[in-house]
C-alpha cells in the first residue's frame, strides 16, 4: 500500500487528501496517516504554507509558482523517487 501511495503521489493525477483517498479507496484519515509516516521516513515532503514564493532548491517542487492555493500536498523526495523508479524497473 505504501508503494501504491508513492506512485499515486508521483503520478500527480490527484491534488488533495480526499482525491488520494478516493483513488486508493481508503479513508482520508488513513491517507493522512500514511502521508505522515512516509514523510517521517523521508519518502515524502509536505508542501508547506511558506511555499508562496520561489526559493533556491525548489526547482522540482510541483508548486514552485505562487499561483496556487496551498491546502495539503506532498511530493516525493529523492528517496521516494528512487523507490518508485526501482520498483518500476523490476516490473
DSSP file (Angstrom, degrees, kcal/mol; ACC not computed):
  #  RESIDUE AA STRUCTURE BP1 BP2  ACC     N-H-->O    O-->H-N    N-H-->O    O-->H-N    TCO  KAPPA ALPHA  PHI   PSI    X-CA   Y-CA   Z-CA
    1    1 A X     >        0   0    0      0, 0.0     4,-2.3     0, 0.0     5,-0.1   0.000 360.0 360.0 360.0 -35.8    0.0    0.0    0.0
    2    2 A X  H  >  +     0   0    0      2,-0.2     4,-2.4     1,-0.2     5,-0.1   0.907 360.0  47.9 -65.6 -40.8    2.9    2.4    0.8
    3    3 A X  H  > S+     0   0    0      2,-0.2     4,-2.6     1,-0.2    -1,-0.2   0.911 111.1  51.0 -65.3 -41.5    4.4    1.9   -2.7
    4    4 A X  H  > S+     0   0    0      2,-0.2     4,-2.2     1,-0.2    -2,-0.2   0.892 109.1  51.9 -61.6 -39.4    1.0    2.4   -4.3
    5    5 A X  H  X S+     0   0    0     -4,-2.3     4,-2.3     2,-0.2    -2,-0.2   0.938 109.9  48.3 -61.8 -47.6    0.6    5.6   -2.3
    6    6 A X  H  X S+     0   0    0     -4,-2.4     4,-2.7     1,-0.2    -2,-0.2   0.907 111.9  49.6 -60.2 -42.5    4.0    6.9   -3.5
    7    7 A X  H  X S+     0   0    0     -4,-2.6     4,-2.3     2,-0.2    -1,-0.2   0.875 108.9  52.9 -64.9 -37.0    3.1    6.0   -7.1
    8    8 A X  H  X>S+     0   0    0     -4,-2.2     4,-0.9     2,-0.2     5,-0.5   0.920 112.3  44.6 -63.4 -44.4   -0.2    7.9   -6.7
    9    9 A X  H ><5S+     0   0    0     -4,-2.3     3,-0.7     1,-0.2    -2,-0.2   0.925 113.1  51.1 -65.3 -44.4    1.6   11.0   -5.5
   10   10 A X  H 3<5S+     0   0    0     -4,-2.7    -2,-0.2     1,-0.2    -1,-0.2   0.881 102.5  59.6 -62.6 -38.6    4.3   10.7   -8.2
   11   11 A X  H 3<5S-     0   0    0     -4,-2.3    -1,-0.2    -5,-0.2    -2,-0.2   0.802  92.9-148.9 -62.0 -28.4    1.7   10.4  -11.0
   12   12 A X  T <<5 +     0   0    0     -4,-0.9    -3,-0.1    -3,-0.7    -1,-0.1   0.614  59.4 123.8  72.5  11.3    0.3   13.8   -9.9
   13   13 A X      < +     0   0    0     -5,-0.5     2,-0.4     2,-0.0    -4,-0.1   0.707  66.0  57.5 -77.3 -19.1   -3.2   12.9  -11.0
   14   14 A X        -     0   0    0     -6,-0.5    -2,-0.1     1,-0.1     3,-0.1  -0.887  56.6-178.6-115.1 145.5   -4.6   13.7   -7.6
   15   15 A X        +     0   0    0     -2,-0.4     2,-0.3    58,-0.1    57,-0.3   0.443  59.9  44.1-123.0  -3.4   -4.2   17.0   -5.8
   16   16 A X  S  > S-     0   0    0      1,-0.1     4,-2.3    55,-0.1     5,-0.2  -0.928  80.0-108.2-142.3 165.6   -5.9   16.7   -2.4
   17   17 A X  H  > S+     0   0    0     -2,-0.3     4,-2.3    55,-0.3     5,-0.1   0.900 120.0  50.4 -57.5 -43.8   -6.1   14.3    0.5
   18   18 A X  H  > S+     0   0    0      2,-0.2     4,-2.4     1,-0.2    -1,-0.2   0.895 109.1  50.6 -65.0 -41.1   -9.7   13.5   -0.5
   19   19 A X  H  > S+     0   0    0      2,-0.2     4,-2.6     1,-0.2    -1,-0.2   0.893 110.3  49.9 -64.3 -39.5   -8.7   12.7   -4.1
   20   20 A X  H  X S+     0   0    0     -4,-2.3     4,-2.4     2,-0.2    -2,-0.2   0.924 110.1  51.4 -63.4 -44.0   -6.0   10.4   -2.9
   21   21 A X  H  X>S+     0   0    0     -4,-2.3     5,-2.1     1,-0.2     4,-0.9   0.919 112.5  45.5 -59.3 -45.3   -8.4    8.7   -0.6
   22   22 A X  H  <5S+     0   0    0     -4,-2.4     3,-0.5     2,-0.2    -1,-0.2   0.926 112.5  50.4 -64.6 -44.8  -10.9    8.1   -3.4
   23   23 A X  H  <5S+     0   0    0     -4,-2.6    -2,-0.2     1,-0.2    -1,-0.2   0.878 119.5  36.6 -62.2 -38.0   -8.2    6.9   -5.8
   24   24 A X  H  <5S-     0   0    0     -4,-2.4    -1,-0.2    -5,-0.2    -2,-0.2   0.480 106.8-125.2 -94.7  -3.1   -6.8    4.4   -3.3
   25   25 A X  T  <5S+     0   0    0     -4,-0.9     2,-0.3    -3,-0.5    -3,-0.2   0.919  71.0 115.6  57.5  47.6  -10.3    3.5   -1.9
   26   26 A X  S   <S-     0   0    0     -5,-2.1    -1,-0.2    -6,-0.2    -2,-0.1  -0.862  71.8 -84.8-134.4 170.4   -9.2    4.3    1.7
   27   27 A X     >  -     0   0    0     -2,-0.3     4,-2.1     1,-0.1     3,-0.2  -0.409  32.3-119.3 -76.6 153.5  -10.4    6.9    4.3
   28   28 A X  H  > S+     0   0    0      1,-0.2     4,-2.4     2,-0.2     5,-0.2   0.852 116.7  57.6 -58.0 -34.1   -8.9   10.4    4.3
   29   29 A X  H  > S+     0   0    0      2,-0.2     4,-2.2     1,-0.2    -1,-0.2   0.902 105.8  48.9 -62.2 -40.3   -7.7    9.7    7.9
   30   30 A X  H  > S+     0   0    0     -3,-0.2     4,-2.7     2,-0.2     5,-0.2   0.894 109.1  53.2 -66.2 -39.8   -5.7    6.7    6.5
   31   31 A X  H  X S+     0   0    0     -4,-2.1     4,-2.9     1,-0.2    -2,-0.2   0.939 110.1  47.5 -58.5 -47.5   -4.3    8.9    3.8
   32   32 A X  H  X S+     0   0    0     -4,-2.4     4,-2.5     1,-0.2    -2,-0.2   0.901 111.7  50.3 -62.2 -41.4   -3.1   11.4    6.3
   33   33 A X  H  X S+     0   0    0     -4,-2.2     4,-2.2     2,-0.2    -1,-0.2   0.924 113.0  45.7 -62.3 -45.8   -1.6    8.6    8.5
   34   34 A X  H  X S+     0   0    0     -4,-2.7     4,-2.9     2,-0.2     5,-0.3   0.922 112.8  50.8 -63.7 -44.8    0.3    7.1    5.5
   35   35 A X  H  X S+     0   0    0     -4,-2.9     4,-2.2    -5,-0.2    -2,-0.2   0.911 110.4  49.1 -61.4 -42.8    1.5   10.6    4.4
   36   36 A X  H  X S+     0   0    0     -4,-2.5     4,-2.6    -5,-0.2    -1,-0.2   0.922 112.9  47.5 -62.4 -43.5    2.8   11.4    7.9
   37   37 A X  H  X S+     0   0    0     -4,-2.2     4,-1.8     2,-0.2    -2,-0.2   0.924 113.8  46.0 -64.5 -45.6    4.6    8.1    8.1
   38   38 A X  H  <>S+     0   0    0     -4,-2.9     5,-2.7     2,-0.2     6,-1.2   0.837 113.5  50.6 -68.0 -31.7    6.2    8.4    4.7
   39   39 A X  H ><5S+     0   0    0     -4,-2.2     3,-1.1    -5,-0.3    -2,-0.2   0.924 109.4  50.6 -68.1 -45.0    7.1   12.0    5.4
   40   40 A X  H 3<5S+     0   0    0     -4,-2.6    -2,-0.2     1,-0.3    -1,-0.2   0.849 110.9  49.3 -60.5 -35.3    8.7   10.9    8.7
   41   41 A X  T 3<5S-     0   0    0     -4,-1.8    -1,-0.3    -5,-0.2    -2,-0.2   0.491 119.5-110.2 -86.0  -3.6   10.7    8.2    6.9
   42   42 A X  T < 5S+     0   0    0     -3,-1.1    38,-0.4    -4,-0.3    37,-0.4   0.607  89.1 110.0  90.8  11.9   11.9   10.7    4.3
   43   43 A X  S   <S+     0   0    0     -5,-2.7    34,-2.0    36,-0.2     2,-0.3   0.728  80.9  32.2 -90.0 -24.3   10.0    9.4    1.2
   44   44 A X  E     -A   76   0A   0     -6,-1.2     2,-0.4    32,-0.3    32,-0.2  -0.882  62.6-155.7-127.4 158.6    7.6   12.4    1.0
   45   45 A X  E     -A   75   0A   0     30,-2.3    30,-2.2    -2,-0.3     2,-0.3  -0.996  20.3-131.4-133.3 133.6    7.8   16.1    1.8
   46   46 A X  E     -A   74   0A   0     -2,-0.4     2,-0.7    28,-0.2    28,-0.3  -0.635  19.9-124.6 -82.7 138.6    4.8   18.2    2.6
   47   47 A X  E     -A   73   0A   0     26,-2.8    26,-0.6    -2,-0.3     2,-0.1  -0.744  37.2-146.6 -81.2 118.6    4.5   21.4    0.7
   48   48 A X    >   -     0   0    0     -2,-0.7     3,-1.6    24,-0.1    24,-0.0  -0.271  24.5-104.5 -88.6 171.3    4.1   24.0    3.4
   49   49 A X  T 3  S+     0   0    0      1,-0.3     3,-0.1     2,-0.1    21,-0.1   0.648 115.6  68.5 -66.9 -15.6    2.2   27.2    3.7
   50   50 A X  T 3  S+     0   0    0      1,-0.2     2,-0.6     2,-0.1     3,-0.4   0.328  71.3  96.9 -86.7   9.5    5.5   29.1    3.2
   51   51 A X    <   +     0   0    0     -3,-1.6    -1,-0.2     1,-0.2    14,-0.1  -0.217  45.0 111.7 -90.5  45.0    5.7   27.9   -0.4
   52   52 A X  S    S+     0   0    0     -2,-0.6     2,-0.3    -3,-0.1    -1,-0.2   0.310  75.1  39.9-101.6   9.9    4.3   31.1   -1.8
   53   53 A X  S    S-     0   0    0     -3,-0.4     2,-0.1    12,-0.1    12,-0.1  -0.991  94.4 -87.8-150.7 157.4    7.4   32.3   -3.5
   54   54 A X        -     0   0    0     -2,-0.3     2,-0.4    10,-0.0    -2,-0.1  -0.395  45.3-173.4 -64.9 138.5   10.3   30.8   -5.4
   55   55 A X    >   -     0   0    0     -2,-0.1     3,-1.7    -4,-0.1     2,-0.1  -0.976  33.3 -95.9-132.8 148.4   13.1   29.5   -3.3
   56   56 A X  T 3  S+     0   0    0     -2,-0.4     0, 0.0     1,-0.3     0, 0.0  -0.394 111.8  25.5 -60.0 134.0   16.6   28.2   -4.2
   57   57 A X  T 3  S+     0   0    0     -2,-0.1    -1,-0.3     4,-0.0     3,-0.2   0.485  95.4  97.3  91.0   3.2   16.5   24.4   -4.3
   58   58 A X    X   +     0   0    0     -3,-1.7     3,-1.7     1,-0.2    -2,-0.1   0.135  39.9 117.4-108.3  20.2   12.8   24.1   -5.0
   59   59 A X  T 3  S+     0   0    0      1,-0.3    -1,-0.2    -4,-0.0     5,-0.1   0.805  78.2  45.9 -62.8 -30.2   13.0   23.7   -8.8
   60   60 A X  T 3  S+     0   0    0     -3,-0.2     2,-0.3     3,-0.1    -1,-0.3   0.374  84.2 117.5 -94.4   7.6   11.4   20.2   -8.8
   61   61 A X    X   -     0   0    0     -3,-1.7     3,-1.0     1,-0.1    -3,-0.1  -0.565  66.1-137.7 -73.4 132.0    8.6   21.2   -6.5
   62   62 A X  T 3  S+     0   0    0     -2,-0.3    -1,-0.1     1,-0.3     3,-0.1   0.634 102.1  47.5 -68.2 -11.3    5.2   20.8   -8.2
   63   63 A X  T 3   +     0   0    0      1,-0.1    -1,-0.3    -5,-0.1     5,-0.1  -0.296  66.9 137.6-120.2  48.4    4.0   24.1   -6.7
   64   64 A X    <   +     0   0    0     -3,-1.0     2,-0.3    -5,-0.1    -1,-0.1   0.237  57.7  72.5 -83.1  17.7    7.0   26.2   -7.5
   65   65 A X  S >  S-     0   0    0    -14,-0.1     3,-0.6    -3,-0.1   -12,-0.1  -0.919  80.7-130.1-124.7 157.9    4.8   29.1   -8.5
   66   66 A X  T 3  S+     0   0    0     -2,-0.3    -2,-0.1     1,-0.2   -14,-0.1   0.085  86.6  92.4 -94.6  25.9    2.7   31.4   -6.4
   67   67 A X  T 3  S+     0   0    0      2,-0.1     2,-0.4     0, 0.0    -1,-0.2   0.318  72.1  81.1 -98.3   8.4   -0.5   30.9   -8.4
   68   68 A X  S <  S-     0   0    0     -3,-0.6     2,-0.5    -5,-0.1    -5,-0.0  -0.890  75.5-127.2-118.9 145.7   -1.8   28.0   -6.3
   69   69 A X        -     0   0    0     -2,-0.4     2,-0.6     1,-0.0    -2,-0.1  -0.774  28.2-134.9 -86.3 129.0   -3.6   27.9   -3.0
   70   70 A X        +     0   0    0     -2,-0.5   -21,-0.0     1,-0.2   -18,-0.0  -0.745  41.9 148.9 -88.5 122.9   -1.8   25.5   -0.6
   71   71 A X  S    S-     0   0    0     -2,-0.6     2,-0.3   -23,-0.0    -1,-0.2   0.630  74.1 -41.3-110.3 -81.7   -4.1   23.2    1.2
   72   72 A X  S    S+     0   0    0    -57,-0.3     2,-0.3   -24,-0.0   -55,-0.3  -0.780  74.1 155.2-154.2 107.5   -2.2   20.0    1.9
   73   73 A X  E     -A   47   0A   0    -26,-0.6   -26,-2.8    -2,-0.3     2,-0.3  -0.931  19.8-161.3-134.0 154.5    0.0   18.5   -0.7
   74   74 A X  E     -A   46   0A   0     -2,-0.3     2,-0.3   -28,-0.3   -28,-0.2  -0.930   1.0-165.2-131.6 157.9    3.0   16.2   -0.8
   75   75 A X  E     -A   45   0A   0    -30,-2.2   -30,-2.3    -2,-0.3     2,-0.2  -0.973  32.6 -96.6-138.7 157.6    5.7   15.4   -3.3
   76   76 A X  E     -A   44   0A   0     -2,-0.3   -32,-0.3   -32,-0.2   -33,-0.1  -0.486  33.0-141.6 -73.9 137.2    8.3   12.7   -3.5
   77   77 A X     >  -     0   0    0    -34,-2.0     4,-2.7    -2,-0.2     5,-0.2  -0.288  38.2 -91.8 -80.8 178.0   11.7   13.3   -2.2
   78   78 A X  H  > S+     0   0    0      1,-0.2     4,-2.2     2,-0.2     5,-0.1   0.905 131.2  52.5 -58.4 -40.9   14.7   11.9   -3.9
   79   79 A X  H  > S+     0   0    0    -37,-0.4     4,-1.7     2,-0.2    -1,-0.2   0.901 110.2  47.7 -62.0 -42.8   14.5    8.8   -1.7
   80   80 A X  H  > S+     0   0    0    -38,-0.4     4,-2.1   -37,-0.3    -2,-0.2   0.903 111.0  50.1 -65.9 -42.7   10.8    8.4   -2.7
   81   81 A X  H  X S+     0   0    0     -4,-2.7     4,-2.7     1,-0.2     5,-0.2   0.879 108.2  54.3 -63.4 -37.3   11.5    8.8   -6.4
   82   82 A X  H  X S+     0   0    0     -4,-2.2     4,-2.2    -5,-0.2    -1,-0.2   0.906 108.5  48.5 -64.1 -41.5   14.3    6.2   -6.1
   83   83 A X  H  X S+     0   0    0     -4,-1.7     4,-1.8     2,-0.2    -2,-0.2   0.934 113.7  46.0 -63.8 -46.4   12.0    3.6   -4.5
   84   84 A X  H  X S+     0   0    0     -4,-2.1     4,-2.0     1,-0.2    -2,-0.2   0.923 114.5  46.9 -64.9 -44.3    9.3    4.1   -7.2
   85   85 A X  H  X S+     0   0    0     -4,-2.7     4,-1.8     1,-0.2    -1,-0.2   0.866 110.4  52.5 -68.9 -34.3   11.7    4.0  -10.1
   86   86 A X  H  X S+     0   0    0     -4,-2.2     4,-1.0    -5,-0.2    -1,-0.2   0.864 112.3  45.2 -70.2 -33.5   13.5    0.9   -8.8
   87   87 A X  H  X S+     0   0    0     -4,-1.8     4,-0.8     2,-0.2    -2,-0.2   0.824 110.1  55.0 -77.0 -30.6   10.2   -1.0   -8.5
   88   88 A X  H  < S+     0   0    0     -4,-2.0     3,-0.4     1,-0.2    -2,-0.2   0.876 107.0  50.8 -66.9 -36.9    9.1    0.2  -11.9
   89   89 A X  H  < S+     0   0    0     -4,-1.8    -1,-0.2     1,-0.2    -2,-0.2   0.824 107.3  54.1 -69.2 -30.9   12.2   -1.2  -13.4
   90   90 A X  H  <        0   0    0     -4,-1.0    -1,-0.2     1,-0.2    -2,-0.2   0.687 360.0 360.0 -77.2 -18.1   11.6   -4.5  -11.7
   91   91 A X     <        0   0    0     -4,-0.8    -1,-0.2    -3,-0.4    -2,-0.2   0.478 360.0 360.0 -78.4 360.0    8.1   -4.8  -13.2
